[in-house]
Amino acid sequence: MLTPHTSRLSFRIVLGALAAMAIVAPAASADTQRYASPGGADAADCSPANPCSITKAVAGASADDEVIATPGDYQLTQTLATPARITLRGVAGQPRPRLRFSGAGQFGLALGYNSLLRYVEIDQAEPTLALLSSPARIDQVIVTGPGGGPCTAELANSIVRDSIFIAQGPDGHAICTFAFLGATSTSSVRNVTALATGSNGVAIHAHATSGSKATINLVNVIARGGQGGADLKATDVYSGAATISATHSNYGTEFTEGTGDITNGGGNQLFKAPLFVNAAAGDYRQVAGSPTIDAGVNEPINGAFDFEGDPRTLGATDIGAGTTDIGADEFVVAPAATTGPATAVTDRAATLSGSVNARGVPTNYHFEYGPTTAYGSNTPIADADSGRSAVAAAVTLGGLSPATTYHYRLVATNAGGVTTGIDQTFTTASPPAPTPSSTSPTSTSPTSTTPLPTPAFAGVKLVATRLRIARRVVALKLACPAGTIGRCSGRTKLTARQRRTSSRGTSRITLGRATFSIAAGKQATVKRASRAGQRLLSGMRRPRGRVTNAAHDDAGQSKTTKATVTIRQRHR
């Protein structure tokens, strides 16, 4: 039984040695902020732009410096000890940084010099301490260890609030305080959840020996030990004095050794198990109906926030400020959401209304809407503040379909959950009737039922103007415009001028004719020449001609196009 005590005493000796070493180490200027990140290097300068490792950030800190650990997992294989009175914290509003200790010889985080640890998670993989606080202040911290004998957290003259301590394995102790050789250790624990989940586990243990005094004062604390263990345990050995004083706390089993004393200061809940969201998965938030809700005592020293940053003294309803809950978590009530009527409904728009009661915590809202109760569309998220009375919620929808019935409802969300208002409906108006044109009394404005005008027919286009005659045939390539209704159909004619022999001047003769039918957006080649045209062309070296295309589309529109061409003989 003395072996664990000797081991814990050696922890204090090591801590003192580390502190002595820090005195001769180069010190940073006081009141500075040093930043650490999981991937930070020892060569970094610990600035916001160049964060260093957490080992360097802590070891190089001076009195009153602040070490800010950005979110992520910090893998540590050696004890991390504070060299002076510093603050080590995470970043508010972001996930807690996790200090993950593993490997032989280390005993987690050693806090001393009245340092402050805030908004950090500590995970210990070995059967040893995860946290040694001697003395220090601890706020909004989560500490877990495997049990196996040593405590998960050992406190000496420390103040702890709004935190969770878990010993997960057999024989584990979640929180301990030890006093040896005439020393006095008094610690205050408020709004803490301490659980030893393994067999023979002890949630909170005060141990004094050899004329020493070990005291833990509990206020608004949940303490639950494992099967065969105890929720609270006080042990006196060799004329020591171990005392646990509990007020407005939730516990059941007690165990004392020697002259150890456990004092019921009033307001306690005995043998009333708290109800958690999912203790097996490590979710120790309360659920509705837990006896710990509104069962604590309101005192300023409790702090303004619970371990997650939710306000204290919320109350289980939206009436009044309520009372502080027992344990690390303050139960958050889901918001109230009331769907209101739709107003200003037109054929394309509508304004939705409703009200939201945030019930004391930051809350946002949006509307769901759509043609069925499956909705399918959401409005942008809006802020409903964090008051305790109903506030108006409204949004204007646009781009709606005319003459359509829409379903909608209000949705409000906060840390306590999601609340949906009842389903409501509205029907958009029919589209407006056509109105007379301001320029023509007999014309009407286009509406959704007015036929679209028929596109004008552009006729066919001659693709190339340099033609060739081969085997007494001239090939013409024609194109039908892509926007044509139906096909381009018609007749093409190739003509040329011939000098008259009986008189001065020229006359135009037809070299060939052909019909065509071409699909919209397509091209076709027309090959044709008359016998007279063939004879004429055979006697001309490079005659010039004209192509005339008389065409119509399937809507009955017609168009004639003309183009001047050059015709060449193809020699074999």
Secondary structure, 3 states (H helix, E strand, C coil): CHHHHHHHHHHHHHHHHHHHHHHHCCCCCCCCEEEEEEEEECCCCCCCCCCECHHHHHHCCCCCCEEEECCEEEEECCCEECCCCCEEECCCCCCCEEEEECCCCCCCEEECCCEEEECCEEEECCCCCCEEECCEEEECCEEEECCCCCEEEEECCCEEEEEEEEECCCCCEEEEEEECCCCEEEEEEEEEEEEECCCCCEEEEEEEECCCEEEEEEECCEEECCCCCEEEEEEEECCCEEEEEEECCEECCEEEECCCEEEECCCCEECCCCCEEEHHHCEEEECCCCCCCCCCCCCHHHCCECCCCCECCCCCCCCCCCCCCCCCCCCCCCCEEEEEEEECCCCCCEEEEEEEECCCCCCEEEEEEECCCCCCEECCCEECCCCCCCEEEEEEECCCCCCCEEEEEEEEEECCEEEECCCEEEECCCCCCCCECCCCCCCECCCCCCCCCCCCCCCCEECCCEEEEECCEEEEEEECCCCCCCEEEEEEEEEEEEECCCCCCEEEEEEEEEEEEEECCCEEEEECCCHHHHHHHHCCCCCEEEEEEEEECCCCCEEEEEEEEEEEECCC
